[in-house]
Amino acid sequence: MKRFITWKEGGAVSLLKSKKQPPEPKLKERILTNQKPPETIIGLTEKEVTLRIQEHKVNRQEKNLGRSVLQIIKDNSFNLFNLINLLLALLLIFTGHLKNSFFFFVAVVNTCIGIYQEIRAKQTVDKLSILAQTHVVALRNQAFVSISQEEIVLDDVLFVETGDQILADSIVLSSEGLELDESLLTGEADSVEKKVENQVMSGSFVTAGSGYIKVTAVGEDNYVNTLTKEAKSEKKAPSELMRILNTLIKFLTIAIVPIGLLLFYSQYQTTHSFNSALLSMTASMISMIPEGLILLTSVAFAVGAANLAKKRTLIQSMPCIETLARVDTICLDKTGTITDGSLTLKEILPIKEQLDFTQILAEMMHTLPDTNATAQAIRCAYPLEQKKWTSEEMVPFSSFRKWSGATFTDHGTFILGAPEFVLSTIEPLLQQQIVLHSQKGYRVMLLAHTTETLNGPELPKQLDPYALLIIEDSIRENAVDTFSYFAKEDVTLKVISGDNPLTVSTIAQNAGILGAKNYVDLSTIPEDADLKQLVEEKTVFGRVTPAQKRSLIRALKENNHTTCMTGDGVNDVLALKEADVSVAMASGSDASRAVADVVLLDSDFSAMIHVLKEGRRVINNIERVASMYLVKTIYTILLSILFIFVNMHYPFEPIQLSPINSFTIGIPSFFLALAPNYHRVKGDFLHNILRISVPAALTVVTSIIILQLANQNFALGTDITSTMCVLLTGFTGFHVLIRVSDPLTVRRKQMVVLLFIAFISTFLLFGNFFELSSLLNRSVFFYLPLALGIRSIFNYISVIVAYLVHFFETTTWFTHHKKH
């Protein structure tokens, strides 16, 4: 039994807690289980649905944002580089160099392995994506049924409520305060009220109220097929990794053919042998192609998505895995993230005595279509036993307004919302009570009354405060451990909420979020204010509107932060779109899931630990692999250009490159690309890979030049010189492998040793097959000193390159152009 209180100057009398009960089902769930459809709303019959399906008037959607199996096979098999490999292999076969075409067989095997891994990963992700599909409530045979968005047919009657995504162009049949956010279509963030016979377009979201709509277009005839893609493409620029790889591919596409042809001409002039020139050209062109890097990148992304799927985390945008690795600021809401989302009406503090708040709140919650956590908590505490009042007008809750209200015949209008949004001025004693309970981490709502009748979504001017509702929000059990992990990983947390900033700050402090004492009330900040300094100084942002959420994310990005936004409501959509990476809870609205890059199927923020780790693993490993592949690409380009202008024999034949490519790059890259590696991503991706690959490539070029000069001066012979070049290039490759394998675990040491033994075995046991001559002769005096000195050469070149890069980056010209 509850007892109500009033407060005077002496303070307030405590109220007994209400018993915590299970949350009441959402309106959509109640409709499916208990309610009958309105007599004025007529849905399709089963026969009409079948007829429309036969006529293909169905809302067919693209199955998955990822590539199809056919697309995976096509992209990995039929590309420019594979075409060049095929043409070169056929050319060698037709000219009698069957053994030298062995490189194409290796390329085919690697491609098949990559395709298999990517398809297998895709199947894992697709199974999980079925669980995240959007379902809607349709009226068929005058009964409510739940159907997937692909089962919607033309003329279907759908029930929609707050948080739902409009999946097909429709017309409104009935409206209970129905308001839509059409920002994806118009760019305007304001909610638009929808009345009977108004059109609603796919691509919009319900921000308030509920209603029935009739589908007027399906499939390709409306926006729904491109909605999610457009929502992502509007905010996403190509990832840094993909941008670099695409730039590399464009460069090689332009350079590889002319360089190869010029080298062929130069070698023919030097050797006067078509076969020799052909082998030199082929060896050059196949080594310039970082084919394995492109293949392994797509495999690493796919495996990363599959690993997260096993953790019940759905990746809806593959490039976001890379961005996740670079996230340094995570913005999160309080409800459902820090707290478990289960609200409890703890007590009521009456301001007016002798009022039946039980009846008032029960009648309001019966009239209002609100489905947010606060409304559910009140319904749970005050279920309507018998409807006694007649409602005239109502305005559902909206995150833009932060209040809802209803007008009842002979009882006036009751408003429920955030105190500072309901009252223009708050008396000191009332403000004292609000602050007191906010400091304890409670959510405080104000119930106010007026004799005026509601006239649309405008707040009545004369409002009398009737009571404060004290609502308790429970912190998640794993919240402290989760936020502690992010603190250790140097990831900054920002709390952005529509609630009272003092309440949010207290809860955030209890959850262990660093800096949570620094809070600000965004309702006191102008909408057009420059927030760049504010986002750095404050951790908790309260009373934030959806537009301000987006502005905060934008300010963080302007301060060069890589942002992640988590949310579960339609009020989070704008911020989710703006963030570099967006994460939605599966239990949240259709709107948030539709625009999110990542969906947490268990709606548990602690899963973000796995998400962050997987992103770091993918990008760190691709950095490792890229360094190895680009060594080969860089030294091949440099050698090709060099041997175009010098009268010397090109040092490699295609078959001689197989031991180098297999044992120092190909085989270890598959192990390294999928290995655990959760260190924080530091520095620029391109700078990180060139820091190793450029000195290593220059080491190879230096060694080969020295050996070529030795051959000219000491007549070592072309075959011996070529074999020494293979050996020293391999040694450099192993030096790079050891560098990128750091830290050298026992397994990695075993891998390096076994690969090195296999590499040496090709010289000792399979020299004839790989066109390698014996080096157990006087050549040992030339290659042994170089082999022992490769590490020193590499280190000296690294120092020189680092100095040149630093000098270049500190020049006025570079600083100016980088800035702009």
N, C-alpha and C positions, 0 to 999 in steps of 0.2 A: 504494500500500500504506500502510495506517495503522499507526502505532505508538502504543501507549498509555503513559501516564505516571502517576506518583504524585507528590505533592508532599510535601515535608518542610519543616522550618523554613527551609531555604535557598531555597525557592521551588519553582516548577514548571517542568517541561521542556516546550518547545513541541511541538505536534502538527502534522503536515503537514495542509494544507487538503485537504478533499475536493473533488473536481472538481464544479463547478456544473453541474447537469443540468436539463433542462426539467422543470417541475412535473408530478407524476403526476396523471392525470385523477381527478376526484372519483368517489366510490363510485357515484353515479348513472350517470355516463358509462361506468364500467367495466362496470356491470351491462348497459347497453344494448349494449355491443360484445362482451363476452367471456363473461359468465356465463349459466348456465342457471338457470331458476327452480327452487325447491325442489319436490320431488315431492309434498309435502303441501299445497302451495298451488295451488289450481286457479282459473284466471281464466275469463272469459267466452269463448265462441267467437264468431267473426265473425257467425254466424247469430243468436246471442243479442243481440249488440250492435245488429244491424240491427232486430230485433224491438222492442227498447227505444226505438230512435230513432223507429220508426213509432208507438209508443205515447206519444211525447213525454215519455219519462222521461229527459230530458237535462238536464244542469246549465247551463241557459241563464243568461247573465249580462247585466247592463246593458252595452251596448257601450262607452260612454264616460261619464265623470263630467260632461263638458261637455254643453251643450245640443245637441239634435238640430237638423237643418236646419229641420224643421217648427216646433220650439220657438223657434228664432231668428226665423223669420218671424212667428210668432204674438206673441212678446214685443215685437218692435219695431213691429208693425203694430196689434195689437189691445190698446190700453191706454187708460186713462182720458183722457189728454191728447189722443191722436189722436181719440178719440170726441168730445171737446169741440170740437176743431178741425173735425171733419166736420159736427157739428150747426150750428156757427156759420157755416160755409161754405154749407151748404144754406139756412140762414135768410137769408143775404145774397142768394143766388141767387134764392130765391122772392120776395124783396122788391125785386128788380130791380137789385141792386148786384153784378153779375157781376164787374166789374173788381176790386172790393174783396175778392173771394174768392180772389184770386191767391195769397194766403199759403198756401192749402191745397195748391196745385200745388207750391210750393216745398218744403213739408213732405213731400209724397209723394216728390219726387225725392231729397231728403236721406235719407229712410228707405230707399229702394231702394238708394242708394249704400252706406249703412251695412250693410244686409243682405248685399249682394254681398261687401263686404270681410270681413265676419264669417264668412260661409260659406266663402269662399276660404281664410281663415286656419284654419278648423276642418278643412278637408280636408287641409291640410299637417300639422296636429297628429295627425289620425287615422291618416295613413300611418305616422307615426313610432310611434304607440302600438301598432301591430301588432307591432313589433320587441320591445316590452317586455312582451308578453303572457306570463303564467305558463304553463309547460308541466310536465306530470307524467309519471312513468313508470307505465304500466299493463301488466298481464299479460293478454294476449289470445292465444288459440290457443296457449297455453303458450309464448309468446315475449314478450319485453319490447318495448314500443313507446312512443314519446314522443308525447303528445297534448296539446292545449290544454285549459284548464280547461272550456271550453264543449263539449268532446267527451266529457267524463265522462258515463257513463250509470249508471243504478241497478244495483247489484250489481257494479260494476267493482272489480277488485282493484288497488290502487295501492301502489307502493313509496315510502316517505317516509324522509328522513334529516334530519340537523341543518340548520336554516335553512329547511326547507320550510314552506309554509303549508298548513294543512288546509283544503281547498276545499269539502268536503262532509261532512256528518255521516256517521260511519263506525264500524265496530267493529274492534278489533285482532285480526288473525289470527296474527301472530307478532311478537315484540318482542326486539330486541337492545339492551337498555338504553334503550328508548324513553322519553323524558321530554318533556312538553309545557308550554308557557307558555300559561295560559288567562286571562291578565290582561284581555284584551279582553272576556271573558265574565263573569268573577267579580270583577275588580278586584284580585285577589291576584297578586303578582308571582312567587311561588315556583313552581319547576318541579314538575310532578306526574308521578310515575312511572306508566307505562301498561303493563299486562300483557295477556295473551291474554284476549279477550272483554270487555275494558274498552271503554267508549264514548269516542270522540274527536269533538269538535264543530268544525264550521267556525268559523273565528274564532280558532283556537288555532294555535300555532307549535311546531315541533319544536326543542327546545333541546339535546337530546343523544340519541345513539343512532340507531337506524333500525328499520324494521319494515314489515310488510305490513298494510294495512287494507282492509276491504270496505265500499264505499259503501252506506249505508242510506237516504239521502235526497238529493234533487237539487233544483235550482231553488228555487222559492218555499217548498219544504218544509223548508229549513234556513236557516242564518244568512248564507250566503255572499253573497246579493244585497245585504245591507245592511252587511256587515262593514266595507268600506273607508270608506263614508260615515260609519258610526258612529265609526270610529277617528279620523276627521278632526273630526267635529262635537263629539266629547268635548273636544277641545283647542282648537278654533277658536272665537273670538268673531268676530262680523262685523267686517270690516276698517273702519278709521276712515273711509276714503273712502265705502264703501257705507253705513256707518251715517249719515254726514252726508247723502248723497243720499237715503236712505230717509226721514230726518227731514224733509228739504226737501219730498219728494213728499207725505208725510202732511200737512204744514202747508198746502201748496198745494191738496191735495185737499179740505181742510176750508174753506179761505179763498176759493178762486177763484170759486165759484158765488155765494155771498152777496155778495161784494164787487162782482162783475159786475152782479148784479141791483140792488143799492143804487145803483150808479153809473148804471145805466139809468134808474131812477126819478128820481134827482137831475137828470140831463141832460134828461130829458123835462120836468121842472118848469122847468128853465132855458130850454130852447129851444122847448118846446111842439111839438116835431117828433119823431114816432116814428122816422123814418129817421135823423135826426141822433143821437138817443139810442142807436139800435141800433148805428150805426157806432162811437160812443164806447165802448159796452160791449164790442163785438167787439175793437176795438183794444186795450183794457185786458186782456181775458182771454187773447188769444193772446200778448201780450207777457209775461204773468206766467209762462208755461210755458217752462221751460228745456229744451225737448224735445231740442234738438241736443246739450246737455250729456249727457243720459242716453244718447243714441244713441252719441255719440263715446266715452263711457266704456267701453261694452261693446266697441266696435270697437278701442279702444286696448288693452284686455286681450287680445282675440283676436289682434290683430296681434303683440302682444308674445309670446304663446305660439307663434305661427307663426315669428317670428324666431328664437326659441330652438330650435324644432324643426329649423330649418336648421342649427343648431349641434349637432344630435344631443342636445338636452336636452329631455326630455319634461315638460311641466307637467301635473300631475294634479289640481291645485286652482287654479282661475283667480284667486281673490282673493289667493293667495300672492304673485302678481307685485307687488302693492302692498306687502305686508309685506317683500318682499325689498329694496325701496328703503330701508326704514327699519332694516334689520339693522345693528347696531353691534357685535355679538359673534358670532363663528362658532366653534362647538365642533366639534372634529374628532378622529378616531381616528388613531393612528399608522399602523397597517398598512393599506395600500391607499389612504391619503390622502397622508401625508408620504412614505411609502415606496411602492414599486411592488407590494408584496404577494408578491414572489417571495423566499421564504426559502431559505437555504442552510445546511445543517449544516456549520459550519466546522471544529469539532474536538470531541473528547470528552476530558474530564479525569477519568480514573478515580480513584476513592478506594479501591476494592478492586482488588487486582492479580489476575492470572491468571483473568480472566473474559472470556468471549466475548460482548462487547457487541453484536457484529454479529448473533448469533443471538437474543439477548434482545430487541433493538429490532425485529428483523424479525418475530419471533413476536408481539410485542405489537401491532405495526401491522397484522398480518394478522388478529389477533383483534378488535381494536377497530374500530368503525365510524366513528371520528373522520374528519372531512373538512376540518378547519381547516388553515390554511397550515403550521403547525408539523408536524402529522401527515404532510402531503404531503411536506414537506422530508425527514423521516426515512425515509419510504417510498422516496423518490427515492434517498437515500444507501444504504439497506439493503433492497433488494428481497428478498423471501423466495424462495430458490431451491428449498428443499424443506422442507415442514412436518414438524417432528420432535416437537413438544410437543403435549400434549392440554390444551385450555383447559377450565376448570371454571366459573369465574365471571368476569364483567368489568363494569366501570363506565365508560361512555364519558365523554369530556371534556365539561364544562359550564362556562360562563363564571361560573356561580354558585359552583362548587366550585374551579375553576382547577386541576383534576388529573383524570387518568384512570388506570385500573389494570386488571390482569388476573391471575387466579390460574391456575397451570398445575400439573398433576399432577407430583409429585416435584421441582418447581422452586420452589414457593412463589408468593408474590404480588409483582408488580412495580408500582410506582407511578411515574408520570411527571407532573410538574407544577411549578408555581412553588415555589421552595425554601421561602419563608416560609409557604406554605400546606400544604406536605407535612410539614415538621418543626416541632414545637412550639418547640424550641430549636435554634439553629444554633451550632456551635462556632466560636470566633474565627477559626481558620485557614481554615475553609470559608467563613465570611462574608467574609474578606479576598479570597478568590478571586472570590466573587460580585460584590463591589463593584468589584474591579479590571476585570473584563470588562464590567460594566454601565457603567462610566465610559467605556469605549471604544464604547458604543452597541450592544453585543451583547445579544441575548436569552439569558438563562441559565435552563435547565431542570434539574431535579434528578431523577435516577433513583434510586429507593429500593427496598428489599426487606424482606419480612417472611415469616415462616413461616405467619402467620395466613391464613385464607381470607376473601376478601371476602364481606361480608354486607350487600348493598345499598349505597347511596351514602354509606356511613360510612367514614371514613378509619381504617385499623388504627392501634392505639396504638403498637405497638413497630415502628419503622421504622429500618432501617440505610441511610445514604446510600451509594450505590454509585458514582455518577459525576455529573459536571456536563456537560450538553450545551450547547455554545456555538453559537448560531444567529445568522447574519448577515442583516440586513435592508437592502436597497438603497434609498437615497433616490431619489425621482423626479428625472429630469433637469431638469424645469421647476419643481421645488418652490421653489427660492430666488427665482426671478423672480415666481412666483405669490404667495408670502407677502410679498414686497417690495411688490407692488402694493396688497395689502390694508393694509399698514402706512401707505402714503402716503395711502390713502383713509380713515384714522382708523377702520378696522375692527379691533377687538381679536380676537386668535386665542387660543383656549384648547384645549389638548390633553388629551383625556380618554381614558385607555387602561387596559386590564387588566394591562398589563405593568409591570415594575419601573420605578418613577418615575425612577430614576437613568438607566436605559437610555433611556427616553422623552425625558428632559431633554437628554441628549447628542445624540440624533438630531434633536430639535427645534432645538437650537442650531446644529447643522451645516446644517439646512435654512433657517436665517436667521429663525426666529420670535423676535420681540422678547420679552424677559422669560423665556425658556425656562429660565434658571438657577433661577428660583423654582418649585420643585416640592414636592409633598407626597405622602405615602403614605396613601391613603384607608383602607387596611386598619387603620391606627392610629386612625382617627377613628370614634367611635360612629355607628351608623346614624341615630340620632335627633338628631344634633348640628345646631346652627344654622350653616349654611354661608355665610350672607350676607357675612360679613367675609372668610372664607377665599377665596371666588371672586374677590374684588377683589384680594387680595394675591398669589395664586398664578396661574401660567400653565399649569403642567403638573401633571396629577393622575394618579397611577399606582395600580395595584392597585384599580381601581374596579369595583364590582359593578354589574350592570344597574340595580338600585334606586338606587344612589348616583349613577349617571349622571343619572337622572331628577331626583334631589334637587339636583344641581348646576345643572341647567337651570332648575329651579324657583327656586332661590336667585338666579340671575342675573335672572330675570323680576321677582322681588320687589324687586330693586335697580333696577327700571325700565330694564333692558336689553331690546332687541329681539333675540331669539336665533335663530340658525340652527344646526341640528345635522346633521352629516353622518355617515353610517354605512353599513355593508354587512352587518352580521351580526344574528342574532336577538337578541343581547345588547344591540343598540342600539334595539330597538323601543320600549321604555318612554321613553327619552330623545327619540326621534324624535316620539313622540306628544305629548310635553310641550312641545317647542320651538315657537316661533312659526312657523318654517318648517323643514321637514325635507327633507333631500336624501339620496337613496340612490344607491349605485353599481349599475349594471345587472348587474355580475358578482357582486354579493352575493346574499344570501338572498332568497327569496320574501317572507319576513316583513318585511324592511326596505323592499322595494319596495312592498308592499301599503299601508303606512301613510304613505309619503313623499308630500310635495307635489310634489317634483321628482325625476326620475330621470335620472342622467347615463349616457347610452347607451354612451359610450366609457369609462366608469368612470375618468375623468381629472378630478381636482379642479381643474385649471386652467380647466376650463369654467365654474367658479363666477365667474370674472371677467366672462364674458358674461352670466351670470345676474344678477349684481349690477347691471351696467350697464343691462340691459334693464328691470329693476325700477325703477331710478332714472329712466330715460327715460320710462316710462309715467306714474309718479306726478308727475314734474316737469311734463310736458306737460299732464296733466289739471288740475294746479293752474293753469296758464296759461289753459287753455280755460275752466275753471270761473269764473275771475275775470271773463272777458269775458261769459259768459252771465248770471252773477248780477248784473252791473251792470243789465242790462235788467230782470231780475225785481224787483230792489229798487226801482229808480226807478218802475217801473210800479205796484207796490203802494203806494208812498208817494203818487204822483200820484193814483191811484184813490181812496185814502182822502181825500186833500185835496179833490178835486173833488166828492166826495160832499157836503161841507159848505160849499163856496163856490159862489156864484152865477156861475160862469164856464163857458165852453164848453171841453170836454175838448180838449187840443191836437192829438190825432192821429186820423187815420182809418186803417183797416187797410192800405190800399194805400200810404200814406205811410211805413209802417214797413219796407217791403220793402227800400229802399236801405240803411237803417240796419242791418237784420238781416243782409243779404247781404254787404255790403262791410266792415263793421266786426266782424262776429261769424262768420257762417256759413262763408264761403269761407276766410278766414284760419285759422279753427279747425281745418279739415281738414288744412292744411299743418302747423300747429304741433303738433297732436296726435300726428303721426307723425315729427316731426323728431328728430335726435340731441340728447340732453341728458343728460349723465352726471354732472352735479354732485351732490354729496351732498345728500340731502333734509334740510332743516333746519326746525325749528319745527313748530308745530301746523298741520295742513292747513287747518282752518277759519279760523284766525287769518291764515294766509298769503293765502287768497283774499279774505277780508273786508278785509284791509289795503289792497287796491286797489279792490275792488268797491264798498265802502260810500262812500269819499270820491268816487269817480266818480259813483255814483248821486246823492249829495247835490249834486254839481256840476251834474248835469242838472236836478235839481229846482230848485236855486237859479236857474239860467238861465231856466227856464220861468216861474217866479214873476215874475222881473224883466220878462220879455217880456209876460206877462199884465197886469201893472201898467202897463206902457208902453202897451199896447193900450187899457186903460180910460182912461188920462189923455190919450192923443194920438190916439185913434180910428184906429188903424192898420188895422183890419179883421181879421175872424176868419181869412180865408184867408192874408193876409200873416203874421199872428202864428203860425199853424200851420206855415207854411213855414219861418219863422225857427226855430221849435222843432225841426223836423226837422234843419235845418242845424247848429244848435249841439249837438244830441244826437249827430249824426254826428261832429262835431269832437271831442267828448268821447270817443266810441268809438275814434277814431283815436289819441287820446292814450293811452288804455288799451292799444290794440294795440301801440303803440311801447314802452310800459313792459313788457308781458309778452313782447315779442319780444327783449328784451335777452339776449345781446349781438346787436346789429344787424349781422348779416353782410351781405355784398353782396346775396345773394339775398333776404334779408328786407327790405332797403331797397327793392329793386326791387318786391317784393310790395306793400309799403305805398304806394309811389308810384303804382303801377298801380291799386290799389284806390281811392286818393284821387282820381285822375283820373276813374275810372269813377263815383265818388260825385258829384263835381261835375258830370259830364256828365248825370246824371239831372235836374239842375236846369236846365241849359242846353239839352239836346236832347229830353228826355222828360218835361218838366214837366207837360204836359197829362195824360199817361197816369198819372202818379203823384200827380195832384191838387196839384201844387206851383206856386205863383204866382211871378212874376218878382220878384226882390229888387233889381233895378237901379233903385231909387227911394229915397225918403227913409228907408226902413227900414234902409239901410246904416248910418245914424248910431246905430242901436240894436244891430244884431247884430254889426257889425264890432268895436266895443270889447269886447263879450263874447267873441267868437271869439278875439281877441288875448289876453284875460285869463283864458281857461279854464285854462291851465296854472297860473297864480298862484292862481286860486280852488281848483283841485284840491289844490295844495300846502298852502295855508292850512287847508283842511278836513282834509287828512291829518294835519297837526300836531295839530289840535284833537281828532280822533278818537283818535289815538295817545295823547294825554295823558289822555283820558277812560278809555280801555282800561287804561292803566297805573294810574290812580287806582283804578279799580274792582277790578283784580286784586290790588292791595296792601291792600285793605280786609280787616279781620279776618273779616267774614262770608264773603267770597269764598274766602279762604285756607282757612277751616274747611271749607266745603262741597266745595271741590275735593279736599281731603285725604281726605274721607270718601266 
